[in-house]
Amino acid sequence: MGLLTFESKCFLRKQGLAELTALSSKIRRLHVQTSARLSKATSTTANSAYGDHLPDSPHTSHSIVGSSGWNRQRSYSTVAAGISRADFFRPNGELSHLSLKVPNIRLISYTLPLCHGASPISPRKRPSKFSSLLQLSKPRLTALIVLSSMSTYAVTPDALAVAVSEPASIFNSPLSTLLFLTAGTALTSACANALNMAREPVFDGMMSRTRARPIVRGLVSPMQAVIFAVVTGTTGALALYYGVNTEVAALAVFNIFLYAGMYTSMKRTSILNTWVGAVVGAIPPLMGWSAAGGSLADPGVWCFAGLLYAWQFPHFNALSFPVREEYKMAGYRMTAWVNPVLNARVALRYSIAMIPLCFGMWFYGVTDRYFLADSAVVNIWLVTSAVQFWKDCRGTVPLKGATASARRLFWASIWQLPAVLVLAMIHKQGLWNGMFWQTVPDEEILEELYDGDQ
């Protein structure tokens, strides 16, 4: 004999009295069959698909996959199964002190599911708070953002001049600037991502790709996520302001607003949210360039920013296509389900655009001429994958094979961008001049091209 928990009541109200009666009958049958111990009793009732066995002891958590595909984390306690209609609608305060008088019957106490398919958390395997907070920052996405800002910091032509002209100290040396840039970018990115998760836990729970996020799984509350975002955002902005410069700090704060505010709100209203989100990805290169002392009026940095902007479309359009129905169910206005052919065409268009953008990086003196050949290899790979995706979406049988080609395009984008960024750093203008052989400076080649056009 025991107490009916608040979680039990939430579950009972959700499922209804009809299923409650069926569940109670089922538990009684299982109790008779297993006699002294409740272990590995399988469910045979079609109307109540609540798992495949009961545990040997109470107070343990197990995953339950129902016929609808919803996973629930459940705990077991000794509570009575005989529940009347009056008890069912009794206020929580009274119900929590209600002693039910049907002895020796175990009723499953379900925790109200937070999402469709949420992974259960065993008490013994529960992630640490630090790990849960780290997941709020989207570590892999943040790492890519930091790489994009570091790469432009490394290839900025003015970086060496700044390092030589300014007196060395702990706060204005190139190394300290790079460290402040890296830490500040990572922290502000974590802030934007945490705010995004805090605003969308219900909708994240409806999608397979986001249902494992810490707020959805109940590891972190939305308020804790907001506090985490405030701390990381403030710390990151101050690090950029005092350790780098005002311009970089302003760009970081603007990016937080753009992503957590404007982009997150537009996801449910217009397919133009993808274009706004692409601007978010184009800002970190500007931060790295400015941190190294470069001018944002330099066309070279805008080629770099354009590269990051263009990359967002083949990457996200391919990512969203296989789960387009989930986006639709969650109420997100994404091109992948609103207009799949347009989705593929946009991905192809911007994949092709990355080739002239890489050419512009050489033309404006950011990289050497060998970068053109190296970057062309990975860019052509991306374009080839985008072409196949576009063909599958507009073929004789629409969308046939498009999911497979979308996944190929997604993985091509995953490898293509880091490869181009690393190649740009390797082929920085003047980095290898005179190290192995005498080379003709690219400036002379460009002058000859310019004179030939006159």
RAWO-V871210 format. One line per field, one symbol per residue. ss: DSSP state (h for helix, s for strand, l for the rest). phi: phi as a letter, one per 20 degrees, with the letter a starting at -180 (. if undefined). A space follows every 10 residues. Layout:
BEGIN
ss: ???
phi: ???
END
This chain:
BEGIN
ss: llsllhhhhh hhhhhlhhhh hhhhhhhhhh hhhhllllll llllllllll llllllllll ssssslllll ssssssslll llllhhhhll lhhhhlllsl llllllssss llllllllll llhhhlllhh hhhhhhllhh hhhhhhhhhh hhhhhlllhh hhhhhlllll lllhhhhhhh hhhhhhhhhh hhhhhhhhhl hhhhllllll llllllllll lhhhhhhhhh hhhhhhhhhh hhhllhhhhh hhhhhhhhhh hhhhhhllll llhhhhhhhh hhhhhhhhhh hlllllllhh hhhhhhhhhh hhhhhhhhhh hllhhhhhhh llllhhhhlh hhhhhhhhhh hhhhhhhhhh hhhlllsllh hhhhhhhhhh hhhhhhhhhh hhhlllllll lhhhhhhhhh hhhhhhhhhh hhhhhhlsll llllllllll lhhhhhhhhh hhhl
phi: .bdefffffg ffffenffff ffffffffff fffelfcebl eeecefeced odadefcfmc dbecdefene ececcdbecf eeceffffdf ggffffdfde defmdedfde egfebfmfff dfgfdfffff ffffffelgf ffffffffff ffffeffeff fffefeffbf dcfgffffff ffffffffff fffffgffec fffffecffc feffffenfc egfffffgff ffffffffff feecafffff ffffffffef efffffgdcb ffgffffffg fefgffffff fenfefefff ffffffffff fgfffffffe ffdfffgfff needfgdfbg ffgfffffgf ffffffffff fffeneceff ffffffffff gffgffffff fffdffdgmf mfffffffff ffffeffgff ffffffdggn fdfmfdbfdf gfffffffff ffef
END
